């Protein structure tokens, strides 16, 4: 997967524009118009990249970021809370 910097910016922008400090994964996916397996996989990959850099955090200790990988390449995306970290806000200001 190639990193889509415009997609990353779109994710961060939606999180910043949220009225609460937490946004649910399903709300974020809806606002990004994520539909279909390819779009879901892109979403998952970019969320994990943001997490790798410490820009976002998951509020679910049991299912971090709501991604549950199953046998045979199947997966589920649970509805969990995400929050933008201070580092995430600083990136947006640049």
C-alpha positions in Angstrom: 0.0 0.0 0.0 1.2 3.5 -0.8 0.6 6.2 1.7 -2.1 8.6 0.5 -1.2 11.9 2.2 -4.4 13.5 1.1 -6.4 10.7 2.7 -4.4 11.1 5.9 -5.1 14.9 5.9 -8.8 14.1 5.3 -8.9 11.8 8.4 -7.2 14.3 10.6 -9.4 17.2 9.3 -12.5 15.2 10.1 -11.2 14.4 13.6 -10.4 18.1 14.3 -13.8 19.2 13.1 -15.5 16.8 15.4 -17.3 18.6 18.3 -16.1 16.0 20.9 -12.5 14.9 21.5 -13.5 11.4 20.5 -14.9 10.1 17.2 -16.2 6.6 16.7 -14.5 4.5 14.0 -17.8 4.0 12.2 -18.6 7.7 12.2 -15.2 8.4 10.8 -15.7 5.8 8.1 -19.1 7.2 7.2 -17.7 10.7 6.9 -14.9 9.4 4.7 -17.5 7.5 2.6 -15.8 4.2 3.1 -17.6 1.5 1.2 -16.2 -1.9 0.1 -13.3 -4.0 1.0 -10.6 -2.0 -0.8 -11.7 1.2 0.9 -11.9 -0.5 4.3 -8.4 -1.9 3.9 -7.1 1.5 2.9 -8.8 3.0 5.9 -7.3 0.3 8.2 -3.8 0.8 6.9 -3.8 4.5 7.2 -5.3 4.5 10.7 -2.5 2.1 11.8 0.1 4.4 10.2 -1.3 7.4 12.1 -1.2 5.2 15.3 2.4 4.2 14.5 3.4 7.8 14.5 1.5 8.5 17.8 -0.9 10.9 16.0 -4.1 9.1 17.1 -5.1 6.7 19.9 -7.7 4.1 20.3 -9.9 4.2 23.4 -10.5 0.4 23.2 -7.8 -1.6 25.1 -9.4 -4.9 24.2 -9.7 -4.2 20.4 -7.2 -1.5 19.5 -8.6 0.6 16.7 -11.5 -1.9 16.4 -9.7 -4.1 13.9 -10.2 -7.8 14.4 -8.4 -10.1 12.1 -9.9 -13.5 11.5 -8.9 -16.8 9.9 -8.5 -16.7 6.1 -7.9 -13.0 5.7 -11.4 -12.0 7.0 -11.7 -9.1 9.4 -14.2 -7.0 11.3 -14.1 -3.3 12.1 -15.7 -2.7 15.4 -17.1 0.7 16.5 -14.5 2.0 18.9 -13.4 5.6 19.9 -10.4 7.3 18.4 -8.8 10.5 19.6 -6.3 12.8 18.1 -3.2 13.2 20.2 -1.4 16.5 20.9 1.2 15.4 18.3 -1.7 14.9 15.8 -2.9 18.4 16.4 0.6 19.8 15.9 0.9 18.0 12.6 -2.3 19.6 11.4 -1.1 23.1 12.4 1.9 22.7 10.0 
